[in-house]
Amino acid sequence: MNKQLTAFLLFWWASIAWVQAQQNKDFVQVTDLLKIKQVGSVALSPDGKQVAFTVTSIEPDPEKKNDFRYNTQLHLQPTNGSQPTRQLTYGNSNATQPTWSPDGKQLAFVRVVDSKPQIFLLSFAGGEPLQLTKFKYGASQPRWSPNGQQLLFTSGIALNELLTDSTLNPSRELPKWSYEKPGFFQNENLRTNTAKPNPDGTLAEIRGYLDQNEKDQKAKVINQLRFQEESTTSSALNLSHIFIIDAKPGATPKDLTPGFVSSSNANFLPNSKQVIFDADADETENPTRSQENSIYQVNTDGTGLKLLLGKKGMSYSGATVSPSGKWIAFQYSSSNQVNIPALGLLPVGGGLTDLVTIAYDRNKSNLTWDDQEKYVYFTSPSNGGVLLNRADVKKRKVESLTDITKGVGSFDVKKGQMAYVLTEIANPNELYAAPADGKKPQRLTSVNQDWVSHKKLSKPEKFTFTNDKGQTVEYWVMKPTNFVEGQKYPLLLEIHGGPTAMWGPGENSMWHEYQYFASRGYGVVYANPRGSGGYGEEFMRANIKDWGAGPASDVLTALDKTVAQGWADTSRLAITGGSYGGYLVSWILGHDKRFKAACSQRGVYDLSTFFGEGNAWRLVPNYFGGYPWEEAHKAIIQSESPLTYVQNITTPLIIFHGENDLRTGVIQSEMLYKSLKVLNRPVEYVRHPGATHEITRAGNNRQRIDQMLRTYEFFERYLQANQQAK
């Protein structure tokens, strides 16, 4: 029997087995969203025999009727599956970021106390967790020293607090960079004003009065370039510092990264006497302007600070130290560009001339060394899945340990053992274990398996085509869950955001939405158009100065080819997308009339306005070459804005935006809605109070359900009407 016939028979058998397994099961309901549990923060014990991890569940909120809350707790599981999962923490306060002590006898983790994250220690000898830190600025990202005697942690500190903190800034120093308050040229405005506040007094007293108004939150005085957070504007400038503390309650933390720059990602060297970390590259540049990053080393007593990697116009980050301390692995790229960072290796103490680069044309996350320093493990989005890979240090080659039909989340590697979170078609996510080569994986948990196994699911089928740039575009088609050959069904085109996001069978966040619409009798098609991540840098850059027409052509071609299969009802086509996907929905509606109903979520519709109101505003210069006021770029910024074509939109449209979404900004949706309303077009606008840009992924669960149901109900108004008119 030849290989092709064998492959065909295996595929045929798997398809038959899938169909048979789906018989006599329930359809996915919208409230099944509340059943999905998320596994995360995987941490293997030093001997690789135990894995600590978090499980986030959704439960009724006892303080708010008909509402729900997220609850995250620590769990423990033998990696050989010999015992069931054991829950380690309980209560209403979340437990996150588990990390093992080197002797395997304790877990450090983070829990919020009085609105600040603090580090706790949980002993496997028994007893309740002990609070290690009571730091007024909070403590997170704990890292044990190799000798088990100390921990590193990161803390966020507001500039005004750092200026007056007698311990962290005893000499009352000022930043070397300019605060950029007009009229003050030596940062003299940052010095403590001892004058008594008086609105009718001297200039110093008037300034004291104005300062008091700021403290009492009667005014926000903004002088920084970066002032928009995810859900609010802020006049405060925050810095992150790295601290070290003895691993015993009552110990006092010491600041290892003093000054007025932000530092993060701290790692001990094996001798427990030095620390490597990432930090802002230039202490003379205002942090809100900085886009460059460097890697430093410092002694644990705070002395001996030195630059390991740094260069003008470059960003070096994500440094992780090999077990022997010989190497650091990191990522580097030119700053302020649309690109994929390279994977670099450097001998500790070496310079740029010693840099080793391992080529791999995908984004990389969570660089992790194996114990023998033969491999660096990492995850990467690729072709619709998220792969777990390992880079061979000597051969400088990357090997994928999982396949592109699945998605790997958090993972860890210890003593030849691997544990990781996996998303697949048949399950939103579970914890798996495998040898370090990835072979013979074993599912350890059943956080979703038990309820999902009773659900009838739609299986995505992958297709490809070549676009007008000669690039291969991948797309997936999900037929309605109750599909019957010979019948016609509505078809929903789903568009991802980013624009460098990527969708596929390994995408965790869309699992429920796809299955819900398929259970309601919709076909679903989604594609990764030019500009998507997961296909290399050239593909990712293919939508520069072309956010609209090119990507629209790709997703519409995927739709056309799905329609050509013969089962989709062309009188019942719908379209939806969020963020950049919302942009592309509105662009398409201004250029195409085929859809009977549409939904645009938290989108960008006018690029000039987005530059001002969205905290993701750097997308404008990065993708379109410059700023809205520059003559050389005005035309393309306007021509690439969907609002320019709003008069052409006649498709019934429902628009969603979170009330507190500052990543794209609510004025975007207000402009689109108001324009369509003035034009007397069929449009409905839904604002979710308190919601941010993350509403559909990690937002209030009633609002998540609300948005999905309102989308479905809006589609049905028009798709049902077309069905009844036949």
Disulfide bonds with the S-S distance in Angstrom:
none
